[in-house]
Amino acid sequence: MILHARWQGHHRSTRPVLVWLHGFLGSADDWLPVQHFFRHWPMLSIDLPGHGGSQAQTVNGFNDLSQRLAATLDYHQVDRYWLIGYSLGARLAFYHACRHDDGRLCGLLAEAGHFGLSRQSERDTRREHDFSWAQRFRQMPLPRVLTQWYQQPVFAELTPLQRQSMIARRLNNRAEGLATMLEATSLSGQPDLLPELRQTAFPFHYLCGEWDLKFLQLAQQAELSPVVIRHAGHNTHRANPLAFAHQLSLLLNNY
C-alpha cells in the first residue's frame, strides 16, 4: 500500500526529489509556505497514515511506516531524494534513513525531531503519556482535545490567536485515525537512532527554532550544531517560512 502523495515543482528537473514529511496532526499542505521557494526543485509531498489523503490508512509501528514510505517512493519512481521531516516526520526520516536506505537517499534535513529514548524507564513513561493522549482523542470532542494538545509546553510560544488558528486547521482530522497513529508511532516504540545517525555517509542537518528550548537542548547534547531559525518555536516552517526556506536553500546548495 502506498501513501497519498502530491508532485510539485519542476518535476522533470535532474535534481534530487525533495520529499516532505509533515508532523502529527498535520498534512502535506503544511509545507506550502516553504515550498513556494523551491519551485525549481522536484518535490513530493506525502500525507502520513491517519492524516490528509492517507486518513484511512493505519500502520503498526515505525518499520511498517518506513516500508510504506519506501513503497510510495518506488511507486513514484524516485531514484534520488532528500528527506525533509518535521517532528513526527523527522522521526520517520531518521528511521527510514537508518534502517531502509538503499543508496538513493542523498541527505536528511530534520526539523525538531527526537532521535529516540535510550532508557527503559523513559520509554515506559513516554508510552503512558502517548497512550493517555490517544485515549483523549478517542473519548473527547476533537476541538476540546486539540485545545488541550496545543497547551503543551512545546507550543508555549503560540499566541492565543495562533493557537486557535492551529486548532481550526486540524479539525478536518478523524480522531480515531489520530489516536491509532499516535500509538503506532509513540516515541516509546522508536529505537534510539542517534548512534546510527552519527555513522551515516549522507549529509544530515538539524534545524530548530530559537524558542524551542527542548529540542535545541536535545540537538546540542547530541553535538549536532543545529541550524537555529530566528523568531520561531517548535514549528519553525510555519512561524517563519522565509527564514526556514533560506536556511534550507543554503544547506541544499552545498551539495
C-alpha positions in Angstrom: 0.0 0.0 0.0 1.3 3.5 -0.9 0.7 6.8 0.9 -1.1 9.7 -0.6 1.4 12.0 -2.2 1.4 15.0 -4.5 4.1 16.1 -7.0 5.0 19.8 -7.1 7.8 22.0 -8.5 9.9 21.2 -11.5 9.0 17.5 -12.0 11.5 16.9 -14.9 14.5 18.5 -13.1 17.6 16.4 -12.8 18.0 17.5 -9.2 17.1 15.0 -6.4 13.5 15.0 -5.3 12.7 16.9 -2.1 10.4 14.5 -0.1 8.4 16.3 2.6 7.1 14.6 5.7 4.8 16.5 8.0 4.2 16.3 11.7 1.5 14.8 13.9 -1.9 16.4 13.2 -0.6 18.0 10.0 -0.7 17.2 6.3 1.4 17.8 3.2 -0.2 21.2 2.9 1.6 22.4 6.0 4.8 22.8 3.8 3.2 25.0 1.2 4.6 28.4 2.6 8.1 26.9 2.4 7.7 25.0 -0.9 6.9 28.3 -2.7 10.7 29.0 -2.6 11.7 25.6 -4.1 9.6 25.5 -7.3 12.8 24.8 -9.3 13.2 21.5 -7.5 11.1 18.4 -8.0 9.1 17.8 -4.8 6.9 15.0 -3.5 4.7 15.9 -0.5 3.4 12.9 1.5 0.4 12.5 3.8 1.2 10.2 6.7 -1.3 7.5 7.8 -4.2 8.9 9.7 -3.7 12.3 8.1 -4.8 14.2 4.9 -5.3 12.0 1.9 -3.9 9.0 3.9 -6.5 9.3 6.7 -7.9 5.8 6.1 -4.6 4.1 6.4 -3.1 2.6 9.6 0.3 1.2 10.5 1.6 -0.9 13.3 4.9 0.8 14.0 7.9 2.6 12.5 9.1 -0.4 10.4 5.7 -0.7 8.8 5.6 3.1 8.3 9.0 3.2 6.7 8.1 0.3 4.4 5.0 2.3 3.3 7.3 5.3 2.6 9.6 3.1 0.6 6.7 1.7 -1.5 5.5 5.2 -2.1 8.9 6.3 -3.4 9.1 3.2 -5.6 5.6 3.9 -7.0 6.6 7.4 -8.0 9.9 6.2 -9.4 12.0 8.4 -7.2 15.6 7.4 -7.8 17.4 10.2 -5.8 15.9 12.2 -2.9 16.4 14.3 0.2 14.1 13.7 3.2 12.8 16.8 4.9 10.8 16.0 8.0 9.2 17.9 10.9 8.6 16.4 14.3 6.9 13.0 13.6 8.0 13.4 10.0 11.6 13.9 11.2 11.4 10.7 13.3 10.2 8.8 10.3 13.0 10.3 8.3 15.5 9.2 11.0 14.2 5.6 11.0 14.0 5.3 7.2 17.5 6.7 6.7 19.0 4.4 9.3 17.0 1.2 8.5 15.7 1.3 4.9 18.2 3.4 2.9 19.0 1.6 -0.3 21.5 4.1 -1.6 19.0 6.5 -3.2 18.9 8.9 -0.2 21.1 12.0 -0.8 20.6 13.7 2.5 18.4 14.3 5.6 17.1 17.6 6.9 15.2 17.3 10.2 13.2 19.9 12.0 12.6 19.4 15.7 12.7 15.6 15.7 13.6 13.3 18.6 16.3 10.7 18.0 14.8 8.2 20.4 14.9 7.3 24.1 17.8 5.3 25.5 16.5 4.3 28.9 13.7 1.8 29.5 12.2 4.0 32.3 11.9 6.9 29.9 10.2 4.6 27.3 7.7 3.4 29.9 6.9 7.0 31.0 6.5 8.1 27.4 4.3 5.1 26.5 1.9 6.0 29.3 1.9 9.6 28.2 1.2 8.9 24.5 -1.4 6.2 25.1 -3.2 8.6 27.5 -3.4 11.2 24.8 -4.6 8.6 22.4 -7.5 7.8 24.8 -8.3 11.5 24.9 -8.6 11.6 21.1 -11.0 8.7 21.2 -13.1 9.8 24.1 -13.3 13.6 23.9 -14.7 16.0 21.3 -11.9 16.8 18.8 -12.0 20.6 19.4 -11.5 20.1 23.1 -8.6 17.6 22.9 -6.9 19.8 20.3 -7.2 22.8 22.7 -5.5 20.7 25.4 -2.9 19.5 22.9 -1.7 23.0 21.9 -1.5 24.0 25.6 1.6 21.7 26.0 4.8 23.4 26.9 6.4 22.8 23.5 3.8 25.1 22.0 4.2 27.8 24.6 5.3 30.4 22.1 1.9 30.4 20.3 -0.3 33.4 20.9 -4.0 32.7 21.6 -4.8 33.7 18.1 -2.2 31.4 16.6 -3.3 28.6 18.8 -6.9 29.0 17.6 -5.7 29.1 14.0 -3.8 25.8 14.5 -6.9 24.1 16.1 -9.1 25.3 13.2 -6.6 23.8 10.7 -6.7 20.4 12.5 -10.4 19.9 12.8 -10.6 18.1 9.5 -8.8 15.1 11.0 -10.6 12.0 12.3 -10.0 11.3 16.0 -9.7 7.5 15.7 -7.1 7.8 13.0 -5.0 10.2 15.1 -5.3 8.0 18.2 -4.2 4.9 16.3 -1.3 6.8 14.6 -0.2 8.2 18.0 0.0 4.8 19.5 1.8 3.2 16.5 4.4 6.0 16.4 4.9 6.6 20.1 8.4 7.7 20.9 8.4 4.8 23.4 8.5 2.4 20.4 11.1 4.2 18.4 14.7 2.9 18.6 17.4 5.3 19.9 18.7 6.2 16.4 21.4 8.7 17.4 24.3 6.3 17.3 23.3 5.2 13.8 22.7 8.7 12.6 26.3 9.6 13.7 27.5 6.9 11.3 25.6 7.9 8.2 27.5 8.6 5.0 25.0 11.1 3.6 24.6 14.8 4.8 22.5 15.2 7.9 21.4 18.6 9.2 19.1 19.5 12.2 17.0 22.7 12.2 15.3 24.2 15.3 13.6 27.3 16.3 15.4 29.7 18.7 12.4 29.5 21.2 12.2 25.7 21.1 14.4 25.1 24.1 13.6 21.4 24.5 14.8 20.5 21.0 17.6 23.0 21.0 19.0 21.3 24.1 18.4 17.8 22.5 20.4 18.8 19.5 23.2 20.5 21.5 23.5 17.5 23.8 23.9 15.3 20.7 26.6 17.7 19.5 24.8 18.3 16.2 25.4 22.1 15.8 21.8 22.8 15.0 20.8 25.4 12.4 18.8 27.9 14.5 15.8 29.6 12.9 15.1 33.1 14.4 11.8 34.2 15.7 10.3 30.7 15.8 9.4 28.0 18.3 8.7 24.3 17.7 7.1 24.7 14.3 9.7 26.8 12.6 8.5 26.3 9.0 5.1 27.7 9.9 6.3 30.5 12.2 9.0 31.8 9.9 8.8 30.2 6.5 11.1 32.7 4.8 13.9 32.1 7.3 13.3 28.4 7.2 13.4 28.3 3.4 16.6 30.4 3.3 18.4 28.1 5.6 17.1 25.0 3.7 18.3 26.5 0.5 21.8 27.2 1.9 22.1 23.6 3.0 20.8 22.1 -0.2 23.0 24.2 -2.4 26.1 23.0 -0.6 25.8 19.6 -2.4 
